[in-house]
Amino acid sequence: MPKRTRSSKPARTPHVVVSPRLKESLRLGHPWVYRDAIERAPAGLSSGTWVRVQCANLQFFGLWDADSPIAIRLFGSRTRPNPAWVAERVAAAWELRARLRDPARETSAFRWLYGESDGLPGVVADYYRDEAGGHAWAVLRLYAPSLERIKPWVVDALTATAPLAGIIQRDQAGASLLAGALPPDEIIIREHGLRFAVDLLRGQKTGFFLDQRENRHTLEAWSGGRRVLNLFSYTGGFSVYAARGGARQVTSVDSAPAAMETARRNFALNGYNPDDHEFVVADCFDLLARYHGEGRRFDLIVVDPPSFAHAKAQLGAALKAYRRINGLAIKCLAPGGVLASSSCTSQVSPTAFRRMLAEAAVDAKRRLLILHEAGQPLDHPVQAGFPEGRYLKFVMARWTAD
């Protein structure tokens, strides 16, 4: 038998030591190690290098990021991940969503991989099946350069787990094809029996805000006979549900003209005449101030803005923005009206969000009575040891006089 040459030896996994102050959070399953917690690491590690992490008497394997504040994302403690390890997690995530694929739910789009909660930190994949052609696509997003290391394994696992016409990746540069064929410019998905036009290549996020699915369904039951105002409406998700719920009229507002055109199309796709409703291209802050000045009032107002903070340093400004937009909305509620307010900003905790709503109500000389509170649906589960995974807040509250 020939001798093994030096170059044929398997590369050793670099050893990184992190502060023992992380022991409790890592023991509970938190998958991040910030750079300021690194006590010792080999020089010159490049992004995507597998490292063995030592924290007191605990050991984990993770992927190193050279530039991100999150230096290491942890992928387990027993063995260094390989393609089979990734495939097991992709398949397990698919099975976890089996209820969503029940035909009785009439839903053809959901989050397949939710990063840390599915054991693949920073990896997100959404599943969309086109109701017209029956083909399905997975849309992949990676939230760190190091994850390029396992991207081929993820793509192979997605393909092996479910029939897919193609897999595309979305990032700041746009969309790129990873496997199969590109989707058409528009597909039609179904959600609780409603139909929505989705652009997987250019739409926001991966094409649709899947995390609000159950909250949209909840709002439907509150909409009967009401005048509804949907702010930051994008392509009209909450608006179409309100129309099916029997709303007297729905006003959808977004700053993007293309989103308003798609919102009109979504009304028509579900048999509702867009001309019976109102679609406004405007800045929501400015429009609410004008509506208040004109004395225009609504029975149900949806406030679902984009994230106002992407880092802790932006938290103060984010809370001010949430307080201002919700205060303006409360002023535009008719007596006994309901505010449906949401935040997708992970930096804002549920407790801070409720306090902000109380402050906004005081600004508007009202009091708010919370009637319903929810977070994320089944396809956005949260690991008990990873509170950052619980980012979505959704509150329905009725105003009372001060």
C-alpha positions in Angstrom: 0.0 0.0 0.0 1.5 3.4 -1.0 2.4 5.8 1.8 0.0 8.7 2.3 1.7 11.9 1.2 1.6 15.0 3.4 -0.7 16.8 0.9 -3.3 13.9 1.1 -3.8 14.3 4.8 -7.3 15.7 5.7 -7.1 19.3 6.8 -7.4 19.8 10.6 -10.3 21.9 11.8 -9.0 25.2 13.2 -9.6 25.6 17.0 -11.3 28.8 18.3 -11.7 29.6 22.0 -14.6 31.9 23.0 -15.3 33.6 26.3 -16.8 31.4 29.0 -19.4 34.0 29.6 -21.2 32.5 26.6 -21.5 29.1 28.1 -25.0 29.4 29.3 -26.5 30.8 26.1 -24.6 28.3 24.0 -25.7 25.5 26.2 -29.3 26.6 25.7 -28.9 26.5 21.9 -28.0 30.1 20.9 -26.2 29.7 17.5 -24.2 32.9 17.3 -20.7 33.9 18.5 -20.0 37.6 18.2 -16.5 38.8 17.4 -15.9 40.5 20.7 -16.4 37.1 22.4 -13.5 35.5 20.6 -10.6 34.9 23.0 -8.2 32.9 20.7 -8.3 32.1 17.0 -5.8 31.2 14.3 -4.7 34.2 12.2 -5.9 34.6 8.7 -9.1 32.6 8.8 -11.2 33.2 5.7 -15.0 33.3 5.5 -16.4 29.9 5.1 -13.8 28.0 7.1 -15.1 25.3 9.4 -13.9 25.9 13.0 -14.1 23.9 16.2 -15.4 26.2 18.9 -14.4 25.6 22.6 -16.4 27.4 25.3 -15.4 26.2 28.8 -16.2 22.4 28.6 -18.6 22.8 25.6 -17.6 22.1 22.0 -19.4 23.1 18.7 -18.6 23.3 15.0 -19.3 26.4 13.1 -18.6 28.5 10.0 -16.2 31.5 10.4 -17.0 34.9 9.0 -14.1 37.2 8.5 -15.9 40.5 8.5 -19.4 40.2 10.1 -20.0 41.2 13.7 -21.2 37.6 14.1 -17.9 35.8 13.8 -19.2 32.2 14.0 -22.5 30.6 13.2 -22.8 27.2 15.0 -24.0 24.1 13.3 -24.0 21.4 16.0 -21.7 19.9 18.5 -21.1 16.2 17.6 -19.6 16.1 14.2 -18.5 18.6 11.6 -21.4 19.0 9.1 -21.3 17.4 5.7 -23.8 17.1 2.8 -25.7 14.3 4.5 -26.0 16.3 7.7 -27.4 19.3 5.8 -29.8 17.0 3.8 -31.2 15.6 7.1 -32.1 19.1 8.3 -33.7 20.1 5.0 -35.8 17.0 5.0 -36.8 17.5 8.6 -37.8 21.1 7.9 -40.0 19.9 5.0 -41.8 17.4 7.2 -42.3 20.0 9.9 -44.4 22.0 7.4 -46.5 19.0 6.4 -49.7 20.6 7.9 -49.2 23.6 5.5 -49.3 21.2 2.5 -52.6 19.8 3.6 -54.9 20.4 0.6 -57.6 21.6 3.0 -55.5 24.6 3.8 -55.5 25.7 0.2 -52.0 27.2 0.6 -49.2 26.8 -1.9 -46.4 29.0 -0.5 -44.5 28.9 2.8 -41.1 29.2 4.4 -39.3 25.9 4.0 -36.1 26.8 5.9 -36.0 29.3 8.7 -32.3 29.5 9.4 -31.3 29.1 13.0 -34.7 27.4 14.0 -34.1 24.7 11.4 -30.5 24.1 12.4 -29.1 26.0 9.4 -28.1 29.4 10.8 -28.4 32.2 8.2 -30.0 30.0 5.5 -33.6 30.9 4.4 -35.6 29.1 1.7 -39.2 29.8 0.6 -41.3 27.4 -1.3 -43.7 28.7 -4.0 -46.0 26.5 -6.2 -47.6 28.1 -9.2 -51.3 27.4 -9.2 -51.5 27.9 -13.0 -48.8 25.4 -14.1 -48.4 23.4 -11.0 -44.6 23.9 -11.0 -42.8 24.8 -7.8 -39.7 26.9 -7.0 -37.5 27.4 -4.0 -36.1 30.9 -3.4 -32.9 30.9 -1.3 -31.4 33.7 0.7 -28.0 33.5 2.6 -27.3 36.0 5.3 -23.5 35.7 5.6 -20.7 35.2 3.1 -19.5 32.1 4.9 -22.7 30.3 3.9 -21.5 30.0 0.4 -19.5 27.1 1.7 -22.6 25.0 2.2 -24.8 26.4 -0.6 -24.2 23.5 -3.0 -25.2 21.1 -0.2 -28.4 23.1 0.5 -29.3 23.2 -3.2 -28.8 19.4 -3.6 -30.8 18.7 -0.5 -33.7 21.0 -1.6 -33.8 19.2 -5.0 -33.7 15.8 -3.4 -36.5 16.5 -0.9 -39.3 17.8 -3.1 -40.1 18.2 -6.8 -38.9 21.6 -8.0 -38.8 23.3 -11.3 -35.9 25.4 -10.2 -34.0 27.1 -7.3 -33.1 30.7 -7.4 -31.1 32.8 -5.0 -32.1 36.4 -4.1 -29.5 38.9 -2.7 -28.8 42.6 -3.0 -27.5 42.1 -6.6 -30.8 40.5 -7.7 -31.8 37.0 -8.6 -29.6 34.2 -9.9 -30.4 30.7 -11.1 -28.9 27.8 -9.0 -30.7 24.8 -10.4 -33.4 24.0 -13.0 -35.2 26.7 -14.8 -36.1 30.3 -13.9 -39.8 31.0 -13.0 -41.9 33.2 -15.3 -42.2 36.9 -14.4 -45.4 36.2 -12.5 -46.7 33.1 -10.8 -50.0 32.7 -8.9 -49.9 31.3 -5.4 -52.8 30.4 -3.2 -53.1 31.3 0.5 -56.1 30.1 2.5 -58.0 29.9 -0.8 -57.1 33.4 -2.0 -55.0 33.9 -5.1 -52.0 36.3 -5.3 -49.7 37.3 -8.1 -46.0 37.0 -7.1 -42.8 38.0 -8.8 -40.1 35.7 -7.5 -37.3 37.5 -9.3 -37.9 41.1 -8.4 -40.6 41.2 -5.6 -39.7 42.2 -2.1 -38.2 39.6 0.2 -38.5 36.4 -1.8 -41.7 37.7 -3.6 -44.3 37.7 -0.9 -44.5 38.4 2.9 -45.2 34.8 3.9 -44.8 35.5 7.6 -48.1 37.5 7.8 -50.2 34.7 6.4 -52.1 33.8 9.6 -52.4 37.4 10.7 -54.0 38.3 7.4 -56.4 35.4 8.0 -57.2 36.7 11.5 -57.8 40.3 10.2 -60.4 38.9 7.7 -62.8 38.0 10.5 -62.6 41.6 11.8 -63.3 43.3 8.5 -67.1 42.8 8.0 -68.9 46.1 7.3 -65.8 48.2 8.1 -64.0 50.9 6.2 -60.4 49.6 6.1 -57.2 51.4 5.6 -54.1 49.3 4.8 -50.8 51.2 5.2 -47.6 50.0 3.6 -49.8 47.6 1.8 -47.3 46.3 -0.8 -49.4 44.1 -3.2 -52.5 44.1 -1.0 -52.3 41.0 1.1 -54.2 42.3 4.1 -56.5 44.3 1.7 -57.7 41.2 -0.2 -58.4 39.3 3.0 -60.4 42.4 4.3 -62.4 42.4 1.0 -63.2 38.7 1.5 -64.2 39.4 5.1 -66.9 41.8 3.9 -65.2 45.2 4.3 -67.4 48.1 3.1 -64.4 49.6 1.3 -60.6 49.0 1.4 -58.1 51.8 0.9 -54.6 50.4 0.1 -51.6 52.7 0.4 -48.0 52.2 -0.7 -45.2 54.4 -2.1 -44.5 52.0 -5.0 -46.7 52.4 -8.0 -45.9 48.9 -9.3 -47.1 47.4 -5.9 -50.4 49.2 -6.3 -50.9 47.8 -9.8 -50.3 44.3 -8.5 -52.7 45.0 -5.6 -55.4 45.9 -8.1 -54.6 42.7 -10.0 -54.9 40.6 -6.8 -58.4 42.0 -6.2 -59.4 41.0 -9.7 -57.9 37.6 -9.3 -60.2 36.9 -6.4 -63.4 38.2 -8.1 -63.4 41.7 -6.4 -63.8 44.8 -8.6 -60.8 47.0 -7.9 -62.8 50.0 -8.9 -65.0 49.5 -5.8 -61.9 50.1 -3.6 -59.1 52.7 -3.4 -55.5 52.4 -4.3 -53.2 55.3 -3.3 -49.5 55.8 -4.1 -48.3 58.0 -1.3 -46.0 58.3 1.7 -48.0 56.8 4.6 -46.8 59.3 7.1 -47.8 62.3 5.0 -51.1 60.7 3.9 -52.2 60.0 7.5 -51.4 63.6 8.5 -53.6 64.8 5.6 -56.4 62.4 6.4 -56.4 63.6 10.0 -56.5 67.2 8.9 -59.4 66.4 6.6 -61.3 64.5 9.3 -61.3 61.3 7.4 -61.8 58.3 9.6 -61.6 54.5 9.3 -63.0 51.6 11.3 -60.0 49.3 10.9 -56.4 50.5 10.1 -53.5 48.2 9.3 -50.0 49.5 10.1 -47.4 47.1 8.7 -44.3 49.1 7.9 -40.9 47.7 6.7 -38.2 47.2 9.3 -37.1 50.5 10.8 -33.9 49.0 12.4 -31.4 46.5 11.3 -29.0 47.0 14.3 -29.2 47.8 18.0 -27.8 51.3 17.3 -31.0 52.1 15.3 -33.4 51.0 18.0 -34.2 54.4 19.4 -34.9 55.9 15.9 -37.1 52.8 15.1 -39.2 53.2 18.2 -39.8 56.9 17.4 -40.9 56.0 13.9 -43.2 53.3 15.1 -44.7 55.7 17.7 -45.2 58.4 15.1 -46.9 56.3 12.5 -49.1 54.5 15.0 -50.1 57.8 16.7 -51.1 59.2 13.4 -53.1 56.0 12.6 -54.9 56.1 15.9 -56.0 59.7 15.2 -57.6 58.5 12.0 -59.7 55.8 13.7 -63.4 56.2 14.0 -64.9 55.8 17.5 -64.6 52.2 18.5 -62.2 51.5 15.6 -59.5 48.8 15.6 -55.8 49.3 15.0 -53.9 46.3 13.6 -50.3 47.1 14.1 -47.3 45.1 13.2 -43.5 45.2 13.5 -40.9 43.0 11.7 -38.0 44.7 13.5 -36.2 42.0 15.5 -34.5 44.7 17.6 -37.9 45.7 19.0 -39.1 43.2 21.7 -42.8 42.4 22.2 -42.7 44.2 25.5 -41.1 47.3 23.9 -43.7 47.1 21.0 -46.6 47.2 23.4 -45.1 50.1 25.4 -44.7 52.0 22.1 -48.3 51.4 21.3 -49.4 52.8 24.7 -47.2 55.9 24.1 -48.6 56.4 20.6 -52.1 56.2 22.1 -51.3 58.8 24.7 -49.9 61.0 22.0 -53.3 60.7 20.2 -55.2 61.3 23.5 -56.6 57.8 23.4 -56.2 54.5 25.3 -55.7 51.2 23.5 -57.2 47.9 24.7 -55.4 44.9 23.2 -57.8 42.4 21.9 -55.5 40.0 20.1 -51.7 39.5 19.9 -49.7 37.1 17.7 -46.3 36.5 16.2 -45.1 34.1 13.5 -46.8 31.1 11.9 -45.8 27.5 11.9 -43.2 27.9 9.1 -41.3 30.5 11.2 -40.7 28.5 14.4 -38.5 29.8 17.2 -35.8 27.9 19.0 -36.4 28.4 22.8 -32.7 29.4 23.3 -32.7 31.9 20.4 -35.1 34.7 21.2 -33.8 36.8 18.2 -35.8 34.3 16.0 -39.0 35.8 17.3 -39.1 39.0 15.3 -42.7 39.5 14.2 -45.2 41.3 16.4 -48.9 41.7 15.5 -51.4 43.4 17.8 -55.1 44.2 17.3 -56.3 46.9 19.7 -59.5 49.0 20.1 -59.3 52.6 21.1 -61.2 54.2 23.9 -61.4 57.8 24.9 -58.7 59.2 27.3 
